[in-house]
Amino acid sequence: MNDRKRTPVRDYSIETRLIYGKANDLHWDYSHHLVPPISASATFRLDSSRRGAQGFHDFAHQHDAPESLPTAPIYIYDRLGEPNKDMLEETLAAAEQGDSAVTFASGMAAISAVLGILVQQGDEVLAHTTLYGCTYSLLTNWFPRLGVRVTFVDFSDLEAVRSMITNRTRVMYAETPVNPTLRLVDLEGLARLAAAANALRPVTSRIVTVVDSTFATPFCQRPLTHGIDFVVHSLTKGIGGFGTDIGGAVIGPAWSRDPLLLYRKDFGGVLSAKAAWPVLVQGLPSLAVRMRAMQATAGVVARYLSTVQDVERVSYPGLEDFEQADLARKQMVDYDGVFAPGALIYFSMCGDSPAESRHRAERFIDHIANEAYCITLAVSLGNIRTLIEHPGSMTHAAIPAQEQLEKGVDPGGIRLAIGLEKSEDIIGDLERSFESVLEGSINAL
Ligand SMILES: *Cc1c(COP(=O)(O)O)cnc(C)c1O
């Protein structure tokens, strides 16, 4: 790389930095590429045994002695680290305005890892009642086997959370917006609650806050700026954006990088370089433009859904009648401080009974699956294609029916993850399916 003086990267907007990353760093000297090449080497050539020994010594020792590190890292083996992941991690940390990011093979690998470094046998996790289905399964099926107690409490009631804190509590874990209901958790309130509890505790038993911000993406919300300790993401969703690869990331304080790298090395949930690359060169650079377009469409579709007779209620943080509209406007903002309510909509079909609502939701979705051109029945979200699903029988099926109701996952509930199509095309597909459900109910009379 040439030595010419450049304007410091920090002087540029985050949106521009998501395109270029820290391209001129000594860590990756790709001065002849416009796009960084895919790193496709499981192992790395070392110049000498001394350099090999240095590489092993340096690995996961960044926080201990950052000043002793060489200017360029010594790569040894992909599971320990390689350039594509390092570049992606650098940019992800910038995107969330955090100190450090570590990537993982999937969102679930990231969630397991952050909890893995924070808790041990005898500790307790306080978690929000409504969670992504696999996170719920991780916390209820696997953590108890490791001797970690998990208590669920409604995080939209911070007084209730406070009353559940015990001297064994080590982690408070929530998603916001919550999957699938889109209810919000007050990030600043949660951070204040942890700070108040920690003021009375020794450093060794601090309570750490972890937020899954997958639904919002860093474009719409940055929990670390509200005082939250860790953010986790499924890169598979809005950050990756094109649905080609699975990945995850943990963004948090500088001290967490070393334990997360060690955890990743030993548990092995490494993001492949070939999966890091599309997130680095396509996902993050287009994040802002995709999210802006998708959320504008989501606003139009949500307002349309509010006018449909068969729809009992619509939950979208951008609607004026959204229950937590003030909180949404406060914590869901883009890099320019503009309200950014995201691209997910949750709505429920009406019906005289839960069974009827569920039946109508299923009929509606089946019609979409068979007839719609630009809405696809599929799990996942944040994709350039609009996706629809029925949480009650699909993503949240791990939660028993009665509990689903208590968590706000109603039987007629439908999750719509808006993509990049024209709003009138999406609305056209929805309209035709509403008509078919209505015809179905008339025929059933
Ligand atoms: C998809 C998702 C996850 C899990 O991510 P994977 O990449 O599928 O492992 C976790 N949390 C939320 C909110 C998600 O939507």
The ligand as an SDF file (V2000), in Angstrom:
LIG
                    3D

 15 15  0  0  0  0  0  0  0  0999 V2000
  -32.7710  -16.1740   12.1430 C   0  0  0  0  0  0  0  0  0  0  0  0
  -32.6620  -15.6210   13.4990 C   0  0  0  0  0  0  0  0  0  0  0  0
  -31.7470  -16.1580   14.4230 C   0  0  0  0  0  0  0  0  0  0  0  0
  -30.8560  -17.3360   14.0920 C   0  0  0  0  0  0  0  0  0  0  0  0
  -30.0030  -17.0870   13.0400 O   0  0  0  0  0  0  0  0  0  0  0  0
  -29.4110  -18.2590   12.0760 P   0  0  0  0  0  0  0  0  0  0  0  0
  -28.4800  -17.5130   11.2000 O   0  0  0  0  0  0  0  0  0  0  0  0
  -30.5730  -18.8560   11.3700 O   0  0  0  0  0  0  0  0  0  0  0  0
  -28.7470  -19.2400   12.9740 O   0  0  0  0  0  0  0  0  0  0  0  0
  -31.6930  -15.5940   15.6750 C   0  0  0  0  0  0  0  0  0  0  0  0
  -32.4840  -14.5620   16.0180 N   0  0  0  0  0  0  0  0  0  0  0  0
  -33.3770  -14.0270   15.1620 C   0  0  0  0  0  0  0  0  0  0  0  0
  -34.2300  -12.8960   15.6240 C   0  0  0  0  0  0  0  0  0  0  0  0
  -33.4940  -14.5420   13.8820 C   0  0  0  0  0  0  0  0  0  0  0  0
  -34.4010  -14.0190   13.0410 O   0  0  0  0  0  0  0  0  0  0  0  0
  1  2  1  0
  2  3  1  0
  2 14  2  0
  3  4  1  0
  3 10  2  0
  4  5  1  0
  5  6  1  0
  6  7  2  0
  6  8  1  0
  6  9  1  0
 10 11  1  0
 11 12  2  0
 12 13  1  0
 12 14  1  0
 14 15  1  0
M  END
$$$$
